[in-house]
Amino acid sequence: MENFNPNASYAERLKCASESRREHLQACFSGPFYALTSMMGPMNDGPDWPSNAAWLAFGHGDSAGIISDGLSDPWTNTKLSSNGLGLEVFVNSPDVVFLKDNPMAIADTWLFPMIAEISHTLAMYPRLCDKLRAGNLLSLRFNIEHIKDGRGLVGVLLHIPPTMRSLPMAQGDVSLVAATLLTTEELRWLVGKGDGGRAQLHHLLNEMGVGQLSLAQRDSVLPSSVEEV
């Protein structure tokens, strides 16, 4: 992999950033990776990314996952950050079977519309990326009626696993943000609780072994006494 040259042509900078990102993702998720584009997903239009909107599908142990592939690309304007928004976001779920003989089938599962919605939201609001990179927890709720399992209103907790906080990629440090799917009870409980509520929920997700995984069908990690508050 070549060293990143901020004065090189945009095509060369983009190639270097992409190769570095694949190298680090390979170390985190073991790959191989398969490219997904907006044209394959639930929405083929969205906010501007540093380059083009794209994602990578992968199998990881007994889980299947999708990660954004381009939020950390360099901006075309050399006066702006070489590492774009400074992060990529992923969803990882053992509920979805990754088919090695048909890896593109993952585009028809609920993982793709969920990660696409999150990725576009982060691209649209860079200040959210700044908060995540600073170590803050964020929760998002959105309506994705086209999601294949019919969940409709969906909530996620965005957080950076400790081992993925700052990866030294060629274009600059990049964080990998996990999107953990929340239950209806957890999403309802979070309303109005701010940073403290997100921190408490994050602790419980880790304590109960959910961590960075997204499970479409699971019990709430909130104790019954807390849910009733």
VEXDREN-2710 file (C-alpha; in Angstrom, 1 decimal):
% VEXDREN-2710
k/r/px/py/pz
1/MET/0.0/0.0/0.0
2/GLU/1.4/3.4/-1.0
3/ASN/1.7/6.3/1.5
4/PHE/-1.1/8.8/1.3
5/ASN/-0.1/11.9/-0.7
6/PRO/-2.5/14.8/0.0
7/ASN/-1.2/16.6/-3.1
8/ALA/-1.8/13.7/-5.5
9/SER/-4.7/13.5/-7.9
10/TYR/-8.1/12.8/-6.4
11/ALA/-8.2/9.4/-8.1
12/GLU/-4.8/8.5/-6.5
13/ARG/-5.9/9.7/-3.1
14/LEU/-9.1/7.8/-3.3
15/LYS/-7.4/4.6/-4.3
16/CYS/-4.9/4.9/-1.5
17/ALA/-7.6/5.5/1.1
18/SER/-9.7/2.6/-0.2
19/GLU/-6.8/0.1/-0.1
20/SER/-5.8/1.2/3.4
21/ARG/-9.4/0.9/4.6
22/ARG/-9.8/-2.7/3.1
23/GLU/-6.5/-3.7/4.8
24/HIS/-7.7/-2.5/8.3
25/LEU/-11.2/-3.9/7.8
26/GLN/-9.7/-7.3/6.9
27/ALA/-7.9/-7.3/10.3
28/CYS/-11.1/-6.4/12.1
29/PHE/-13.6/-8.6/10.3
30/SER/-11.5/-11.1/8.4
31/GLY/-13.5/-10.6/5.1
32/PRO/-13.7/-11.2/2.2
33/PHE/-15.8/-8.2/1.3
34/TYR/-18.4/-7.7/-1.4
35/ALA/-19.4/-4.3/-2.7
36/LEU/-22.9/-3.0/-2.4
37/THR/-24.1/0.3/-4.0
38/SER/-27.1/2.6/-3.5
39/MET/-28.6/1.3/-6.7
40/MET/-28.9/-2.1/-5.1
41/GLY/-30.6/-0.8/-2.0
42/PRO/-33.9/0.8/-0.7
43/MET/-32.8/4.3/-1.7
44/ASN/-30.7/5.4/-4.7
45/ASP/-30.5/9.0/-3.7
46/GLY/-29.2/10.7/-0.5
47/PRO/-26.9/13.3/0.9
48/ASP/-23.4/13.8/-0.5
49/TRP/-20.6/11.6/0.9
50/PRO/-16.9/12.5/0.6
51/SER/-17.0/10.3/-2.5
52/ASN/-19.7/7.9/-3.7
53/ALA/-22.1/6.1/-1.3
54/ALA/-21.1/2.5/-1.0
55/TRP/-21.1/-0.4/1.4
56/LEU/-19.2/-3.7/2.0
57/ALA/-20.9/-7.0/2.9
58/PHE/-19.0/-9.6/4.9
59/GLY/-19.4/-12.8/6.9
60/HIS/-17.8/-12.7/10.3
61/GLY/-17.8/-16.0/12.2
62/ASP/-21.5/-17.0/12.6
63/SER/-22.6/-13.4/11.8
64/ALA/-23.3/-11.4/8.7
65/GLY/-22.5/-7.7/8.4
66/ILE/-22.5/-4.6/6.3
67/ILE/-20.2/-1.6/6.7
68/SER/-20.2/1.8/5.0
69/ASP/-17.4/2.2/2.5
70/GLY/-16.6/5.8/1.8
71/LEU/-17.5/8.0/4.8
72/SER/-13.8/8.2/5.5
73/ASP/-12.7/8.9/1.9
74/PRO/-10.9/12.1/1.3
75/TRP/-12.9/15.1/0.2
76/THR/-12.3/16.3/-3.4
77/ASN/-11.3/19.7/-1.9
78/THR/-7.7/19.3/-0.6
79/LYS/-8.4/22.0/2.0
80/LEU/-10.8/19.7/3.7
81/SER/-10.0/16.6/5.8
82/SER/-8.1/13.8/4.1
83/ASN/-10.1/11.2/6.1
84/GLY/-13.5/12.6/5.2
85/LEU/-15.9/12.3/8.1
86/GLY/-13.4/10.2/10.1
87/LEU/-15.4/7.1/10.5
88/GLU/-17.3/4.2/9.0
89/VAL/-20.4/2.6/10.5
90/PHE/-21.3/-1.1/10.6
91/VAL/-24.1/-3.5/11.6
92/ASN/-23.3/-7.1/12.5
93/SER/-26.0/-9.7/13.1
94/PRO/-26.1/-13.5/13.8
95/ASP/-29.7/-13.5/12.7
96/VAL/-28.7/-13.2/9.1
97/VAL/-27.0/-16.1/7.4
98/PHE/-24.1/-15.0/5.1
99/LEU/-24.3/-17.1/1.9
100/LYS/-20.8/-17.5/0.5
101/ASP/-22.2/-18.8/-2.8
102/ASN/-24.6/-15.8/-3.0
103/PRO/-23.1/-13.0/-0.9
104/MET/-25.3/-10.3/-2.6
105/ALA/-28.4/-11.9/-1.1
106/ILE/-27.6/-9.8/2.0
107/ALA/-28.9/-6.8/0.2
108/ASP/-32.4/-8.2/0.5
109/THR/-32.2/-8.5/4.3
110/TRP/-33.1/-5.8/6.9
111/LEU/-29.4/-5.1/7.4
112/PHE/-29.0/-3.1/4.2
113/PRO/-31.9/-0.6/4.6
114/MET/-30.9/-0.1/8.3
115/ILE/-27.2/0.6/7.6
116/ALA/-28.0/2.7/4.6
117/GLU/-30.3/5.0/6.6
118/ILE/-27.7/5.4/9.3
119/SER/-24.9/6.0/6.9
120/HIS/-26.9/8.7/5.0
121/THR/-27.9/10.3/8.3
122/LEU/-24.2/10.6/9.4
123/ALA/-23.2/12.0/6.0
124/MET/-26.0/14.6/6.2
125/TYR/-25.0/15.7/9.8
126/PRO/-21.2/15.8/10.1
127/ARG/-21.6/17.1/13.7
128/LEU/-22.9/13.7/14.7
129/CYS/-19.7/12.2/13.4
130/ASP/-17.7/14.6/15.5
131/LYS/-19.6/13.6/18.6
132/LEU/-19.1/9.9/17.9
133/ARG/-15.4/10.3/17.3
134/ALA/-15.2/12.1/20.6
135/GLY/-16.5/9.0/22.3
136/ASN/-20.2/10.1/22.8
137/LEU/-23.0/7.6/22.5
138/LEU/-25.8/8.5/20.1
139/SER/-29.3/7.0/19.5
140/LEU/-31.2/7.3/16.3
141/ARG/-34.8/6.4/15.5
142/PHE/-36.2/6.2/12.0
143/ASN/-39.0/4.7/10.0
144/ILE/-38.0/2.2/7.4
145/GLU/-41.2/0.6/6.2
146/HIS/-39.4/-1.1/3.4
147/ILE/-37.4/-3.2/5.9
148/LYS/-38.0/-6.8/5.0
149/ASP/-39.2/-8.1/8.4
150/GLY/-41.7/-5.3/8.7
151/ARG/-40.3/-3.7/11.9
152/GLY/-41.2/-0.2/10.8
153/LEU/-40.0/2.2/13.4
154/VAL/-36.4/1.2/14.3
155/GLY/-34.0/2.5/16.9
156/VAL/-30.3/2.0/17.2
157/LEU/-27.5/2.9/19.6
158/LEU/-24.3/4.1/17.9
159/HIS/-21.1/3.5/19.8
160/ILE/-17.4/2.8/19.1
161/PRO/-16.1/-0.5/20.4
162/PRO/-12.8/0.2/22.4
163/THR/-10.7/-1.8/19.9
164/MET/-11.9/0.2/16.9
165/ARG/-11.7/3.7/18.3
166/SER/-8.8/5.0/16.2
167/LEU/-7.5/2.9/13.3
168/PRO/-4.4/4.5/11.7
169/MET/-5.4/4.4/8.1
170/ALA/-3.3/6.0/5.3
171/GLN/-5.5/9.0/5.0
172/GLY/-5.7/9.6/8.8
173/ASP/-7.2/8.1/11.9
174/VAL/-10.6/6.5/11.3
175/SER/-13.1/5.1/13.9
176/LEU/-15.5/2.2/13.3
177/VAL/-18.9/2.8/14.7
178/ALA/-21.2/-0.1/15.7
179/ALA/-24.9/0.2/15.2
180/THR/-26.8/-1.9/17.8
181/LEU/-30.5/-2.5/17.1
182/LEU/-32.7/-1.6/20.1
183/THR/-35.9/-3.3/21.2
184/THR/-39.2/-1.3/21.3
185/GLU/-38.9/-1.2/25.1
186/GLU/-35.4/0.2/25.0
187/LEU/-36.2/2.7/22.4
188/ARG/-39.2/3.9/24.4
189/TRP/-37.3/4.0/27.7
190/LEU/-34.5/6.2/26.1
191/VAL/-36.9/9.1/25.3
192/GLY/-35.8/12.2/27.3
193/LYS/-33.0/10.4/29.2
194/GLY/-30.1/12.0/27.3
195/ASP/-26.5/11.0/27.7
196/GLY/-27.1/9.3/31.1
197/GLY/-29.8/7.0/29.7
198/ARG/-27.6/6.1/26.7
199/ALA/-24.7/5.3/29.0
200/GLN/-26.8/3.1/31.2
201/LEU/-28.3/1.3/28.2
202/HIS/-24.9/0.8/26.7
203/HIS/-23.6/-0.7/29.9
204/LEU/-26.5/-3.1/30.1
205/LEU/-26.1/-4.2/26.5
206/ASN/-22.5/-5.0/27.2
207/GLU/-23.2/-6.7/30.5
208/MET/-25.9/-8.9/28.9
209/GLY/-23.7/-10.0/26.1
210/VAL/-25.4/-8.0/23.3
211/GLY/-22.5/-5.6/22.8
212/GLN/-22.2/-4.6/19.1
213/LEU/-24.5/-7.3/17.8
214/SER/-27.9/-6.5/16.3
215/LEU/-30.6/-9.0/17.0
216/ALA/-34.0/-8.6/15.4
217/GLN/-35.7/-10.8/18.1
218/ARG/-34.3/-10.5/21.7
219/ASP/-35.5/-9.6/25.1
220/SER/-34.9/-6.1/26.4
221/VAL/-31.8/-5.7/28.6
222/LEU/-33.6/-3.3/30.9
223/PRO/-34.7/-4.8/34.3
224/SER/-38.4/-4.9/34.6
225/SER/-38.3/-2.3/37.4
226/VAL/-36.4/0.1/35.1
227/GLU/-38.8/-0.4/32.2
228/GLU/-41.7/0.6/34.3
229/VAL/-40.2/4.0/35.3
END
